[in-house]
Amino acid sequence: MRVISIANQKGGCGKTTTAINLASSLSRNGKRVLLIDMDPQAHATLGLNIDGRDSLYNVISKLTPRKLRIENIIKQVENSFDIVPSNILVGTLEQELADEIGRELKVTEIIEPLKNSYDYILIDCPPSLGFLTVNAIRCSSEVILPVETSRFSMQGVDHLLDIARLIKDRLNHPVDCRILITMFDSRLRHSFSMLDQIKSRFGGMLIDTIVHVNVKLKESAVMGQTVANYDKYSRGSKDYFSLAKELIAMEQQGAQEGAPATKAKAAAPAATKKREEFSEKMQEMIKEEVRDISLTTFALQSPEAHSVYVTGSFNDWSLDESCRMKKQDSGSWIAKIPLRPGLYKYQFIIDGKWCEDPANPNQERNSFGDINSLIEVGNGQAAQE
């Protein structure tokens, strides 16, 4: 049985989305899977429309009037996929057990009877580095750290690795930490820049599979379903299915080498060295992403401006450094944005003021009463002057 914690103290990085959909994908690959929701916010429980009135609190707490065994609170989500629900009371366990000896072993003790019932136990950790996260890592052989391509998410990785090292040193329990790139937007140069930085710092820990931005992942959570059940042909479903396949392949590789799956890389220095670079699979995935992308040039003549951005439907109207335009000696502003073929709406932001492109006659009025400029990018088209 493999016990894998899914953790990152930074919220909004796809942690619970990964926990839910990886569990579902592993079960669809023939594995018996239990997801333990240890987050007091209970997002995994709520995201699957599971009744969370009975939770880990009833199993661990000595103060609860309704004491239960973990087997009593397990709920079925899909075939071969079960969940241990959570609720707000789980957050009180840290204070209740603050002075208890062996408090960091509570989860290890309660999952012991489940050893022969499941192939995988996944733990959705809270977005913090407290008692619950320490318990989860202590009972795990592996930790998956979902990381979006942002600098703040990378800081969360550093903090969690410190906790893993502390658990190894003080509790004599090493864990194998791996990084999963999530919410990857291949339309933005910034995403590839951050991916390169993550590779440089944590190359040996990277999982090959990349989880892309996909609206079906959000829609499925709203509907209380896994993405595979909601839309099995969506990009999100395919990404998590690939992730499950990769984890299973690691397990099989470890078995063939006569070592536990979580120790396979440690037992093979050559494999570790190889993972310090982009694997062949990841390189192929990147090539697939950029194959039909063209650099589209946006230009604005505004010599008196101090700062200019271009934003639009191609980046969900966000304002970030990847869309900052560069001023030329002629007084014009230029930005080159990688775009796939399609029709896009956009505006310029000149010194904080939003406006349409005065040089582009293709326009439409939006719901705010403003004007959006329109650009259609075709195969091989690479410029909007």
C-alpha positions as CSV (number, residue, x, y, z in Angstrom):
1,M,0.0,0.0,0.0
2,R,1.3,3.4,-1.0
3,V,0.4,6.4,1.2
4,I,0.8,9.7,-0.6
5,S,0.2,13.1,1.0
6,I,-0.8,16.0,-1.3
7,A,0.3,19.2,0.3
8,N,1.3,22.8,-0.3
9,Q,0.8,25.6,2.3
10,K,-0.1,28.0,-0.6
11,G,-3.8,27.9,-1.5
12,G,-5.1,28.0,-5.0
13,C,-2.4,25.7,-6.4
14,G,-4.8,22.8,-7.4
15,K,-4.1,20.7,-4.3
16,T,-7.6,19.4,-3.6
17,T,-8.3,19.2,-7.4
18,T,-5.3,16.9,-7.7
19,A,-6.3,14.8,-4.7
20,I,-9.8,14.2,-6.0
21,N,-9.0,13.5,-9.6
22,L,-5.8,11.6,-9.0
23,A,-7.8,9.3,-6.7
24,S,-10.4,8.8,-9.3
25,S,-7.9,8.2,-12.1
26,L,-6.0,5.6,-10.0
27,S,-9.3,3.8,-9.4
28,R,-10.0,3.8,-13.1
29,N,-6.6,2.2,-13.6
30,G,-7.7,-0.8,-11.5
31,K,-6.4,0.4,-8.1
32,R,-8.3,0.5,-4.8
33,V,-8.0,4.0,-3.5
34,L,-8.9,5.8,-0.3
35,L,-8.8,9.6,-0.1
36,I,-8.5,11.1,3.4
37,D,-9.7,14.7,3.6
38,M,-7.6,16.2,6.4
39,D,-8.4,19.8,5.4
40,P,-10.8,21.4,7.9
41,Q,-12.2,23.5,5.0
42,A,-13.4,20.1,3.7
43,H,-13.1,21.1,0.0
44,A,-12.6,17.5,-1.1
45,T,-15.7,16.4,0.8
46,L,-17.8,19.3,-0.5
47,G,-16.4,18.9,-4.0
48,L,-17.7,15.4,-4.1
49,N,-21.1,16.1,-2.5
50,I,-20.2,13.8,0.4
51,D,-21.9,14.1,3.8
52,G,-19.2,15.3,6.3
53,R,-21.1,15.2,9.6
54,D,-18.9,12.2,10.7
55,S,-15.2,12.9,10.1
56,L,-11.7,12.2,11.3
57,Y,-12.6,14.3,14.3
58,N,-14.9,11.5,15.5
59,V,-12.1,9.0,15.0
60,I,-9.2,10.9,16.7
61,S,-10.8,13.1,19.3
62,K,-11.2,12.0,22.9
63,L,-13.7,14.7,23.6
64,T,-16.3,13.8,20.9
65,P,-19.6,12.4,22.2
66,R,-19.8,10.3,19.0
67,K,-16.6,8.2,19.0
68,L,-16.2,6.1,15.8
69,R,-13.7,3.9,14.0
70,I,-12.3,5.0,10.7
71,E,-14.1,2.1,9.0
72,N,-17.4,3.6,10.1
73,I,-17.0,6.9,8.3
74,I,-15.6,5.8,4.9
75,K,-18.0,6.7,2.1
76,Q,-17.9,5.4,-1.5
77,V,-17.4,8.0,-4.3
78,E,-16.9,5.7,-7.3
79,N,-16.1,2.1,-7.9
80,S,-12.8,1.4,-6.0
81,F,-12.7,5.0,-4.8
82,D,-13.6,5.8,-1.2
83,I,-13.2,8.9,0.9
84,V,-12.8,9.7,4.6
85,P,-14.8,13.0,5.0
86,S,-13.7,16.1,6.8
87,N,-15.5,19.0,8.5
88,I,-14.6,22.2,10.5
89,L,-14.2,20.2,13.7
90,V,-11.0,18.5,12.3
91,G,-9.3,21.9,12.8
92,T,-9.8,21.7,16.6
93,L,-7.7,18.5,16.9
94,E,-4.4,20.5,16.9
95,Q,-5.4,22.3,20.1
96,E,-6.9,19.2,21.7
97,L,-3.8,17.1,21.2
98,A,-1.2,19.8,21.7
99,D,0.2,18.3,24.9
100,E,-0.3,14.6,24.1
101,I,2.7,12.4,23.6
102,G,2.9,10.7,20.2
103,R,0.4,13.2,18.7
104,E,2.3,13.1,15.4
105,L,1.4,9.4,15.0
106,K,-2.4,9.7,15.3
107,V,-3.1,9.2,11.6
108,T,-0.5,6.5,11.2
109,E,-2.3,4.5,14.0
110,I,-5.8,4.9,12.6
111,I,-4.9,3.9,9.0
112,E,-3.1,0.7,10.1
113,P,-6.2,-1.5,9.9
114,L,-6.7,-0.4,6.3
115,K,-3.4,-1.7,5.1
116,N,-4.8,-4.6,3.2
117,S,-8.0,-2.9,2.0
118,Y,-6.4,-0.4,-0.4
119,D,-3.6,-0.1,-3.0
120,Y,-3.3,3.7,-2.5
121,I,-4.2,6.1,0.3
122,L,-4.1,9.7,-0.7
123,I,-4.2,12.5,1.9
124,D,-5.5,16.0,1.1
125,C,-3.6,18.1,3.6
126,P,-4.7,21.5,4.9
127,P,-3.0,24.6,3.4
128,S,-0.8,25.0,6.5
129,L,2.3,23.4,8.1
130,G,0.7,22.5,11.4
131,F,-0.2,19.3,13.3
132,L,-2.4,17.8,10.6
133,T,0.1,18.2,7.8
134,V,2.9,16.8,10.0
135,N,0.7,13.8,10.8
136,A,-0.1,13.3,7.1
137,I,3.6,13.4,6.1
138,R,4.6,11.2,9.0
139,C,2.4,8.4,7.8
140,S,3.2,8.8,4.1
141,S,6.0,7.3,2.0
142,E,5.6,10.0,-0.6
143,V,4.5,13.7,-0.8
144,I,3.2,15.3,-4.0
145,L,3.5,19.1,-4.1
146,P,1.2,20.7,-6.6
147,V,2.9,23.9,-7.9
148,E,1.4,26.5,-10.2
149,T,3.9,28.4,-12.3
150,S,4.3,31.4,-9.9
151,R,7.1,32.6,-7.7
152,F,4.9,32.4,-4.6
153,S,4.1,28.7,-5.1
154,M,7.8,28.0,-5.3
155,Q,8.2,29.5,-1.8
156,G,5.6,27.1,-0.5
157,V,7.7,24.2,-1.8
158,D,10.7,25.4,0.1
159,H,8.7,25.5,3.4
160,L,7.2,22.1,2.9
161,L,10.6,20.6,2.1
162,D,11.9,22.0,5.4
163,I,9.0,20.2,7.2
164,A,9.9,16.9,5.3
165,R,13.5,17.3,6.4
166,L,12.5,18.0,10.0
167,I,10.3,14.8,10.0
168,K,13.2,12.8,8.6
169,D,15.7,14.1,11.2
170,R,13.5,14.1,14.3
171,L,11.2,11.2,13.7
172,N,13.5,9.1,11.5
173,H,10.9,8.9,8.7
174,P,12.2,9.9,5.2
175,V,9.6,10.7,2.5
176,D,10.1,11.0,-1.2
177,C,8.9,14.5,-2.4
178,R,7.8,15.1,-5.9
179,I,6.6,18.3,-7.6
180,L,3.6,18.3,-9.9
181,I,3.1,21.3,-12.2
182,T,-0.5,22.4,-12.1
183,M,-2.7,25.1,-13.7
184,F,-0.2,25.4,-16.6
185,D,-1.3,27.9,-19.2
186,S,0.7,27.2,-22.4
187,R,-0.6,30.5,-24.0
188,L,1.7,32.6,-21.7
189,R,5.4,33.0,-22.0
190,H,5.5,33.6,-18.3
191,S,4.3,30.0,-17.7
192,F,7.3,28.6,-19.7
193,S,9.7,31.0,-17.9
194,M,8.5,29.8,-14.5
195,L,8.6,26.2,-15.6
196,D,12.2,26.7,-16.5
197,Q,13.0,28.2,-13.1
198,I,11.2,25.3,-11.3
199,K,13.2,22.9,-13.4
200,S,16.5,24.6,-12.5
201,R,15.8,24.6,-8.8
202,F,13.9,21.3,-8.4
203,G,14.7,19.3,-11.5
204,G,15.3,16.0,-9.9
205,M,11.9,16.1,-8.2
206,L,9.7,17.0,-11.1
207,I,6.9,14.6,-12.2
208,D,6.7,14.3,-16.0
209,T,3.0,14.9,-16.3
210,I,1.8,18.5,-16.4
211,V,-1.8,19.5,-15.5
212,H,-3.0,22.3,-17.7
213,V,-5.5,25.0,-17.1
214,N,-8.9,23.5,-17.9
215,V,-12.4,24.9,-17.2
216,K,-13.8,21.4,-16.9
217,L,-11.8,20.9,-13.7
218,K,-13.7,23.8,-12.1
219,E,-17.0,22.9,-13.6
220,S,-16.8,19.3,-12.3
221,A,-16.1,20.6,-8.7
222,V,-19.1,22.8,-8.9
223,M,-21.2,19.8,-10.0
224,G,-19.8,17.6,-7.2
225,Q,-18.1,15.2,-9.6
226,T,-14.7,14.0,-10.5
227,V,-13.6,15.4,-13.9
228,A,-13.4,11.9,-15.4
229,N,-17.1,11.4,-14.5
230,Y,-18.1,14.9,-15.6
231,D,-16.2,14.9,-19.0
232,K,-13.8,12.0,-19.5
233,Y,-12.6,13.5,-22.8
234,S,-11.6,16.8,-21.4
235,R,-7.9,17.9,-21.1
236,G,-8.1,17.8,-17.3
237,S,-9.3,14.2,-17.3
238,K,-6.6,13.2,-19.7
239,D,-3.9,15.0,-17.6
240,Y,-4.9,13.2,-14.3
241,F,-5.2,9.9,-16.1
242,S,-1.6,10.4,-17.3
243,L,-0.5,11.2,-13.8
244,A,-2.1,8.0,-12.5
245,K,-0.3,6.0,-15.2
246,E,3.0,7.6,-14.3
247,L,2.7,6.8,-10.6
248,I,1.7,3.2,-11.4
249,A,4.7,3.0,-13.7
250,M,7.0,4.2,-10.9
251,E,5.6,1.4,-8.7
252,Q,6.2,-1.2,-11.3
253,Q,9.7,0.0,-11.9
254,G,10.5,-0.2,-8.2
255,A,9.1,-3.7,-8.1
256,Q,11.2,-4.8,-11.1
257,E,14.4,-3.4,-9.4
258,G,13.6,-5.3,-6.2
259,A,13.1,-2.1,-4.2
260,P,10.0,-0.2,-3.0
261,A,8.6,2.2,-5.5
262,T,9.4,5.2,-3.3
263,K,13.0,4.2,-3.1
264,A,13.5,3.5,-6.8
265,K,15.2,6.8,-7.6
266,A,17.4,6.6,-4.5
267,A,18.6,3.2,-5.5
268,A,19.5,4.3,-9.0
269,P,21.9,7.3,-9.2
270,A,21.7,7.3,-13.0
271,A,17.9,7.7,-12.8
272,T,18.3,10.6,-10.4
273,K,20.8,12.3,-12.7
274,K,18.5,11.8,-15.6
275,R,15.6,13.5,-13.8
276,E,17.7,16.5,-13.1
277,E,17.1,17.4,-16.7
278,F,13.9,17.5,-18.6
279,S,12.9,13.9,-19.3
280,E,12.3,12.9,-22.9
281,K,8.6,12.7,-22.1
282,M,8.4,16.2,-20.7
283,Q,10.3,17.5,-23.7
284,E,7.8,15.9,-26.0
285,M,5.0,17.4,-24.1
286,I,6.4,20.9,-24.4
287,K,7.0,20.4,-28.1
288,E,3.3,19.4,-28.4
289,E,2.2,22.5,-26.6
290,V,4.2,25.0,-28.7
291,R,3.7,23.3,-32.1
292,D,0.8,25.4,-33.3
293,I,1.6,28.6,-31.3
294,S,2.7,31.7,-33.1
295,L,4.1,34.9,-31.7
296,T,1.5,37.6,-32.3
297,T,2.8,41.2,-32.2
298,F,0.7,43.9,-30.6
299,A,1.7,47.5,-31.3
300,L,0.6,50.9,-30.0
301,Q,1.8,54.3,-30.9
302,S,1.9,56.3,-27.6
303,P,5.2,58.1,-27.1
304,E,3.9,60.1,-24.1
305,A,2.9,56.9,-22.1
306,H,4.9,55.7,-19.1
307,S,3.6,52.1,-19.0
308,V,1.5,50.0,-21.4
309,Y,0.0,46.5,-21.1
310,V,-2.0,44.4,-23.5
311,T,-4.6,42.0,-22.0
312,G,-7.5,40.1,-23.3
313,S,-9.4,36.8,-23.6
314,F,-6.1,35.1,-24.3
315,N,-5.0,35.5,-20.6
316,D,-8.4,35.9,-18.9
317,W,-7.9,39.7,-18.8
318,S,-5.2,39.4,-16.2
319,L,-2.5,41.9,-15.7
320,D,1.0,40.4,-15.4
321,E,4.6,41.0,-16.5
322,S,4.2,38.7,-19.5
323,C,1.8,41.3,-21.0
324,R,3.9,44.4,-20.3
325,M,4.7,46.1,-23.6
326,K,8.2,47.4,-24.4
327,K,8.8,51.0,-25.5
328,Q,10.7,51.4,-28.7
329,D,13.0,54.3,-29.7
330,S,10.3,55.5,-32.1
331,G,7.8,56.0,-29.2
332,S,5.7,52.9,-30.1
333,W,5.0,50.1,-27.7
334,I,5.5,46.4,-28.7
335,A,4.5,43.1,-27.1
336,K,4.8,39.6,-28.6
337,I,2.3,37.1,-27.2
338,P,2.3,33.4,-28.1
339,L,-1.2,32.5,-29.3
340,R,-2.9,29.6,-30.9
341,P,-5.2,30.0,-33.9
342,G,-8.5,31.6,-32.9
343,L,-10.4,34.8,-32.4
344,Y,-9.4,37.0,-29.4
345,K,-10.6,40.1,-27.7
346,Y,-8.1,42.6,-26.2
347,Q,-7.5,46.1,-24.9
348,F,-4.5,48.2,-24.0
349,I,-3.9,49.6,-20.5
350,I,-2.1,52.9,-20.9
351,D,-0.9,54.3,-17.6
352,G,-3.8,52.5,-15.8
353,K,-6.5,53.5,-18.3
354,W,-8.2,50.8,-20.4
355,C,-8.8,51.6,-24.1
356,E,-9.3,49.8,-27.5
357,D,-6.6,49.6,-30.2
358,P,-7.0,52.8,-32.2
359,A,-5.2,51.2,-35.2
360,N,-7.6,48.2,-35.4
361,P,-11.0,48.7,-37.0
362,N,-12.2,45.3,-35.8
363,Q,-14.1,46.0,-32.6
364,E,-17.2,45.1,-30.5
365,R,-18.9,46.7,-27.5
366,N,-18.6,44.7,-24.3
367,S,-21.0,44.4,-21.4
368,F,-19.3,47.3,-19.5
369,G,-20.0,49.8,-22.3
370,D,-16.3,49.8,-23.4
371,I,-14.9,48.7,-26.8
372,N,-12.9,45.5,-27.2
373,S,-10.6,45.2,-30.2
374,L,-10.7,41.9,-32.0
375,I,-7.9,39.9,-33.6
376,E,-8.1,36.6,-35.4
377,V,-4.9,34.5,-35.4
378,G,-4.7,31.9,-38.1
379,N,-2.3,29.1,-38.8
380,G,1.0,30.6,-39.5
381,Q,-0.2,34.2,-38.8
382,A,2.2,35.9,-36.5
383,A,1.5,39.6,-36.5
384,Q,-1.0,42.3,-35.6
385,E,0.6,45.6,-36.4
